[in-house]
Amino acid sequence: MDGRSPIAKMGDSEILEDTIHFESEDVEIQFEYTKFHKIEVTELKIQLILIPDEHIESPVLEISFTNKEELKEFRKHFLTQRREKGFLDKFNHWIHTTNKVKILASFAIAFLFSLGVIYYLANHSYIFVPSEWDIKLGESTKSIMESEFTVCKDKKAENILSNSLQSLVPKDSKFKYEVKILSNSTPNAFAISGGKIYVLSGIFNQAKNSNELAGVLAHEIGHVERRHHIRNLTKALSTAFLVSIIVGPGLGDLDLIETLTELGSTLLFLSYSRQFEEESDSYGVTLLANNGYHPRGMTAFFRSMLDYEKSLTSGTILEESESEKQEDEESTSLTANNLLNFLSTHPPTEERIQAIQKLITENNYKGNRKFISDKDWKYLQGSCLEL
């Protein structure tokens, strides 16, 4: 019993309230439950190990029982006596004295709660990501965009739009805004991470006036300033992480994360959630009003886009030829047509338009500033036409 002698002592053990009394022919020892380091169970025997010392063999008190009920009763009593010693002992006591269904339910609740906390933290972790990352990610996306679309070479048109855009850029913005015109008949505009905005030339003829274009650009600035690109990416990565936890490594969690990272540049500017769209609407409305533009230009353009989307679904505009359809089916690469199917400006809903109108009314937003002069607006309408 001294931990050094290989000679075992055989005797009788008496289980008392807070101690175990051991007695052999030449030894009598009183053990307190709290003095034992750990307990090990094997069949109808329990080994109580005294010290956690790896340098010498720990003294062990081994007790044999006549049946499992006696063993379970002793174990329960032993853990009850030790539960005040520390957290692990309390946990061990809870595990062995609580109904198994309750234990499983508790673990399930704890697991789901943990997943919720991880997901919440991951979705808000973007606040710890420096704005320089937005700029770097935007630069990586820029090469994709400009290789898939035809960039308009009309410098006068680009300067008109760029000079007007600067009147909307927030004075405290961390980003340097640039605008490019893409020769494409689709009436759209979108921003990528870091402040680069692309305007498709079709928008010049879809918008009834330049203030409608100002509403679109203010909305896109909202995506940049509210960092929706980074938030989209962190949300996608956090979702992948949670899936890998739930499903396990069989899914190839690292491969999944790597795939999302490779698609990161796409996630930076493609489809936003409805929450992000509404957030950009609200931000854009305030931005317009603060710079002297009436926000009704945003709602007017969104209503126009609703009609445009309806005409698309009816097949009256931009119908594809059979050869184009077949070519699209055969192609698996990222193309301008694929991008246009997923661009940031989702078709605005009637609810979104009503929400914008409510915001304008409640805040009594006004403004009479013209975004682009009539002469320059007319020039834009005739420039950068799709070849």
C-alpha positions, -999 to 999 in steps of 0.1 A, spaced: 0 0 0 30 23 1 33 25 -37 68 10 -38 63 -26 -27 48 -51 -52 33 -70 -23 -5 -67 -22 -24 -67 10 -56 -87 12 -83 -78 37 -118 -66 43 -132 -31 34 -160 -15 53 -179 12 34 -187 41 58 -204 74 52 -173 95 42 -145 69 45 -135 34 36 -120 13 64 -95 -13 52 -82 -40 76 -58 -69 70 -38 -91 93 -11 -65 99 -25 -32 84 -55 -10 93 -61 21 72 -88 47 70 -93 62 35 -113 94 29 -132 95 -4 -118 128 -13 -82 116 -11 -85 92 -41 -73 104 -75 -97 84 -97 -119 54 -98 -118 26 -124 -145 -1 -128 -139 -36 -142 -167 -61 -140 -175 -66 -103 -144 -48 -91 -136 -12 -84 -101 2 -82 -96 34 -63 -63 50 -73 -47 73 -47 -22 95 -63 -16 108 -99 21 103 -98 37 88 -129 71 83 -112 60 57 -87 33 32 -89 2 46 -72 -13 28 -43 -45 11 -54 -74 0 -32 -93 -28 -51 -127 -37 -38 -147 -68 -51 -185 -69 -50 -208 -99 -51 -232 -83 -77 -235 -53 -100 -262 -36 -78 -238 -33 -49 -211 -20 -72 -234 7 -87 -246 17 -52 -210 21 -40 -200 40 -71 -229 64 -67 -221 69 -31 -184 75 -39 -192 101 -65 -217 118 -42 -190 122 -15 -166 136 -40 -188 160 -60 -178 190 -39 -141 185 -48 -141 201 -82 -159 206 -115 -149 172 -130 -161 154 -99 -194 172 -100 -197 164 -137 -189 128 -131 -214 126 -104 -241 141 -126 -233 117 -154 -237 86 -132 -266 97 -112 -289 113 -138 -315 97 -161 -299 88 -194 -326 104 -214 -321 137 -196 -284 134 -202 -289 129 -239 -314 158 -240 -290 181 -221 -261 173 -245 -283 178 -275 -294 212 -262 -259 222 -254 -247 211 -288 -274 231 -306 -267 261 -284 -230 258 -292 -237 257 -329 -259 288 -326 -232 307 -307 -205 296 -333 -228 307 -362 -236 340 -345 -200 348 -338 -190 338 -373 -216 360 -389 -204 390 -368 -167 383 -371 -165 406 -401 -161 435 -377 -127 422 -368 -117 420 -405 -97 451 -415 -111 471 -444 -79 465 -463 -92 430 -469 -122 444 -487 -99 463 -510 -77 433 -517 -107 410 -524 -121 437 -547 -89 438 -567 -90 400 -572 -126 402 -583 -119 431 -607 -99 408 -631 -128 384 -634 -153 411 -641 -132 429 -667 -123 396 -685 -159 385 -688 -174 418 -699 -165 444 -725 -153 475 -708 -164 507 -725 -135 527 -738 -154 560 -739 -134 581 -714 -158 611 -716 -187 589 -705 -166 573 -677 -155 608 -665 -191 621 -665 -202 591 -644 -172 592 -621 -175 629 -613 -212 625 -605 -205 594 -583 -181 614 -561 -211 636 -550 -226 605 -534 -195 589 -517 -196 593 -479 -170 617 -467 -159 593 -440 -157 563 -463 -127 540 -459 -129 531 -496 -118 548 -528 -146 545 -553 -141 538 -590 -167 534 -617 -165 515 -650 -190 513 -677 -196 479 -693 -210 477 -728 -240 455 -722 -277 460 -729 -288 447 -696 -300 475 -673 -280 468 -642 -252 480 -619 -233 463 -592 -205 469 -568 -176 446 -558 -157 447 -525 -137 478 -518 -156 504 -538 -155 494 -575 -188 499 -592 -197 486 -626 -226 501 -646 -240 482 -676 -248 507 -704 -283 493 -708 -292 512 -676 -288 546 -694 -318 538 -715 -339 520 -689 -336 548 -664 -360 577 -672 -335 603 -658 -302 606 -641 -317 607 -606 -330 572 -611 -294 562 -618 -283 580 -586 -307 558 -567 -291 527 -581 -256 539 -574 -266 549 -538 -279 514 -533 -246 499 -545 -226 522 -523 -247 508 -494 -235 473 -502 -199 485 -501 -202 506 -469 -221 480 -451 -195 454 -462 -219 429 -475 -193 413 -497 -171 404 -466 -202 394 -446 -214 371 -474 -180 354 -474 -177 350 -437 -213 337 -436 -205 311 -463 -174 300 -446 -191 297 -412 -219 277 -428 -193 253 -443 -176 250 -409 -209 241 -392 -217 216 -419 -183 200 -414 -190 197 -376 -224 182 -380 -217 158 -409 -181 151 -399 -149 147 -419 -166 123 -443 -179 153 -462 -144 165 -468 -147 196 -447 -113 210 -457 -122 205 -494 -155 223 -489 -138 253 -473 -111 253 -500 -138 253 -526 -156 282 -510 -123 301 -507 -117 296 -544 -152 309 -551 -147 338 -527 -143 363 -555 -177 353 -569 -193 354 -534 -180 389 -530 -204 404 -555 -231 378 -562 -265 373 -548 -271 391 -515 -297 381 -489 -330 400 -487 -317 415 -454 -286 429 -472 -308 443 -500 -331 461 -476 -301 474 -456 -286 488 -488 -320 504 -497 -322 521 -464 -286 533 -465 -290 545 -501 -321 565 -493 -304 583 -465 -273 589 -486 -293 605 -514 -313 628 -491 -281 638 -472 -265 649 -505 -295 669 -518 -311 642 -541 -347 632 -538 -348 594 -530 -379 589 -551 -354 582 -580 -346 548 -563 -383 537 -561 -390 549 -597 -361 528 -611 -371 498 -590 -406 499 -603 -392 501 -638 -371 470 -631 -402 451 -619 -417 456 -653 -385 447 -670 -382 414 -650 -418 406 -659 -411 411 -696 -380 388 -693 -401 360 -679 -427 364 -707 -399 359 -732 -404 392 -750 -369 406 -743 -335 391 -747 -347 357 -761 -319 333 -766 -315 314 -798 -314 276 -798 -277 276 -806 -270 300 -776 -290 277 -753 -271 247 -764 -238 265 -761 -247 276 -725 -256 240 -716 -223 227 -728 -203 254 -711 -193 250 -675 -170 280 -673 -178 313 -656 -192 336 -684 -208 370 -685 -242 354 -691 -238 333 -659 -228 363 -640 -257 383 -651 -280 356 -637 -267 362 -602 -257 398 -600 -262 417 -568 -293 437 -577 -320 411 -572 -354 420 -587 -369 445 -562 -401 434 -546 -432 455 -541 -426 452 -503 -391 467 -507 -405 496 -528 -432 502 -502 -405 501 -474 -384 527 -492 -415 550 -497 -424 546 -461 -388 556 -451 -390 587 -473 -424 597 -459 -416 592 -423 -384 612 -425 -399 638 -449 -369 634 -472 -367 660 -500 -342 671 -526 -340 689 -560 -304 684 -570 -298 669 -605 -274 640 -605 -261 645 -641 -269 675 -664 -293 670 -693 -266 674 -718 -243 648 -702 -272 624 -696 -281 626 -733 -244 618 -741 -244 588 -718 -276 574 -734 -258 573 -767 -225 560 -755 -210 526 -747 -236 507 -767 -232 469 -769 -214 458 -800 
